[in-house]
Amino acid sequence: MKLVVGVLKITAGGKRIAIIDDEIAALLGVHSSDRIKLSYKGKEVIALANVAADFPPERVWLYSEMAEALQVTGGETVEVHLAAMPESLNYVRAKLRGERLRAPELSNIVKDVVEQHLSDIEISAFLTALKIYGLDMSETEALSRAMVETGKSLSFGKTPILDKHSIGGIPGDKTSIIVVPIVAAAGFIIPKTSSRAITSPAGTADRVETLCPVNLTVDEIKDVVNKTNGCLVWGGALELAPADDLFIRVEYPLGIDPLLLPSIMSKKKAIGATHLVVDIPTGSGAKIKSPTEAYTLASDFVHLGEHLGITVQCALTLGDQPLGCCIGPALEAQEALITLMGKGPADVYEKALSLAGMLFELVGEKDGRKKAEEIVRSGKAECKLREIIEAQGGNSNVKPEDLPVGLEKAEVRAPKKGKVLWINTESIVRVARAAGTPKDKGAGIILKAKIGDSVAKDSTLFEIYSERSSNLEEALELAKKLEPVVLSKKSGERMVIGQFPAKTESEKSFIFER
C-alpha cells in the first residue's frame, strides 16, 4: 500500500515507530506493536506500528529517528506492508522456556535489538528470562562477542591496553580520575571510557565533565591517547557495544541487571583492553553484600576474560560506606585533585594506589603499589591528569577551589554525643539526588564523620550543597526523615538499625551502575 509520509518533529527515544490510521491498519492486517516495512527509493526500514483513530487515512506519520533512517523529510510516497516477525523472537521464546541458546541465536537477538527490530516488551521478556534462568559461561561469552560485533571498536595499534572498572554501588568512588593518570604517567596506555550516573549521585563522566569536555569522538579520543597515554571520556556516544545501552534502557525500570558481565566485558573488548582490573565493592553499603557473592562474581569475570582474551584481576574492596568525604560531581572532582596533590582522604588514596598497583603487576611490574605511590608523590600523576584535561579541551591549571559548588548550603547535626555506627549509603544517595545531583554539578554532600568517628552533640555530621533553595529544602527534609548517619555511644549499645515494615514507608531504590 502506498502512503504519504508525514514527519513528526519529535523523537521517540531512539525507537523506530510509525503511526497509521486504524482503518489503514485493518486493511494491512496490522495490530498495534506489529512490525511494518516501509520502502522508499530502494531503502527498506522496519518500524513498530502505533495504531491511532482519526488520523488522515492516506498518511503514515514518522518520528524523527524513523524519518532519518528512511531518509525522508515529509510529503514523499512510500510503500507500506506488514513485516514478518523476526526470527530472533523464536529464540527469546526458547529462553523463556529455560532452554540454552547457541552463539548464532544470541547473535541474532543482539543484532535485532541494535537494529530496533524488537520492541521493549520483547526485550524485557528476554531479560526477564535471563534473570530467571541465568546464563552459562558459553552463553555469556557469546553475548559479549555479539555485543562487540554489532558496534564499533577502537584500536590504538599497540599493546598492552590497560583498563580499570568498578561495578559501582557505593557513592563517592572517584578512583578512576586518580588511577588513569597514575597508569598513564608510568607510560602505559589506559583509554578510560565511563558512564554517566543512572541511579547514583555521579558517574565518572559526570565528575570529569567538571574538569574538561568528555563527549569526544573516536578520532579525538585517539588523538588524546596518542598525546597523553590516557583519556577520561563518556562512552555513550561512541557506539561501543550499543546493544548494552538498549538493554539498560529496559533493565532499569524492571529493576534487574542480568547482563552485568557481558555488559562490562563487551565494552572492555571494544575499547581494545588486554589487561583489566575490576573493582567489586563489597559490604552492607554496596551492591554486592557478602564476600561469597563477591568471590563468585570475581571468578566469573576472570573466566570470561580468559575466553575473550583479556587478563582480568578483581579487587574485592570495602563497601560499607561512601568512599572519601565528597559526594557529587564537582565535589568529587575536587577531592580527586586534592588526592593527587597528596592531601586527600586516606581511603581514597589507598584504594586508588592499590588498584593502580594491581594493573602494574598484571603487566609484569613488581611491587605495583609502591610504584603507584612513587608516581603520586613525585607529582607525575597530577601533571599527567592536567595533560589529559588540556588535551580534552579543559583548563590544565584548574585548582580544586575553582570548581563551582552550589551556593545553597545546610548542615545536618548530631542529635547526641556518640560514635558513627553505620552510614546508610542508599539514604545518602537519595539525599544527594534530592539536592540536584548529578544534573546540577555543584550539588552534593560532604561527610564530616565516617564510621568509627566520635562526634559531639550538635557537631556537623554532613553538609548538603545545592544550586537551588528548593532542592536544598527537599534534601534537608529527606535527610531528617531518613537519618542516614546512625550514632551509638559505645559498641553494642544500639543493635537495631532499621525496621520492616517501617514506621514510615520509604521508596526502595534500585542501584544500577556500570
Number of C-alpha atoms within 10 A of each C-alpha: 13 14 19 18 20 21 20 18 10 10 14 13 10 12 20 25 24 26 21 24 19 20 18 20 22 11 9 14 11 21 16 14 16 18 24 23 18 23 17 15 10 6 10 15 19 24 25 23 24 19 20 15 10 9 16 16 15 15 20 24 23 28 21 22 20 25 22 13 13 20 12 18 14 15 12 12 19 21 14 20 18 19 16 11 13 14 12 20 20 13 20 24 15 15 22 17 11 14 13 17 19 13 17 12 20 23 21 16 26 30 20 20 23 19 15 20 23 25 19 17 11 15 22 19 18 20 25 19 21 19 14 12 16 17 18 11 13 15 18 23 23 21 27 29 23 23 29 27 18 20 18 16 18 17 13 16 8 8 13 15 23 28 27 26 21 20 18 22 26 28 27 31 25 27 25 24 25 26 30 28 31 32 26 23 23 16 12 21 24 28 28 26 23 22 16 20 20 16 18 26 32 31 26 26 26 28 29 25 22 20 26 21 19 25 18 19 14 17 10 13 25 19 17 23 22 13 13 25 24 32 30 31 26 23 23 16 12 19 18 25 32 24 25 23 15 18 22 20 15 18 20 16 10 13 11 18 21 18 20 18 19 24 24 19 26 26 26 30 22 21 25 23 26 20 23 25 23 22 19 25 27 25 20 18 21 25 20 20 15 13 15 11 11 21 16 10 16 20 14 16 24 19 16 22 22 13 14 18 13 22 20 23 22 22 19 17 17 18 22 19 22 26 22 24 22 26 32 34 32 31 27 33 26 25 24 31 22 18 22 25 17 16 12 18 16 12 14 21 22 14 20 26 25 20 27 28 24 25 27 22 15 19 16 10 13 13 12 21 21 14 19 25 19 15 20 24 13 12 15 19 26 24 19 22 26 21 23 26 25 19 22 24 15 18 15 18 12 16 12 17 11 11 16 15 21 21 13 18 20 17 16 19 18 19 14 14 15 18 21 21 22 19 21 19 22 23 20 29 27 21 27 31 25 24 34 25 29 26 15 20 25 25 32 36 29 20 18 17 18 21 16 14 12 16 23 14 12 12 16 17 22 23 17 24 30 28 21 16 15 13 21 25 18 15 25 22 13 19 21 12 12 17 14 21 24 17 25 19 15 12 10 9 10 12 9 7 10 8 8 7 8 8 8 9 8 11 6 8 12 18 20 20 22 17
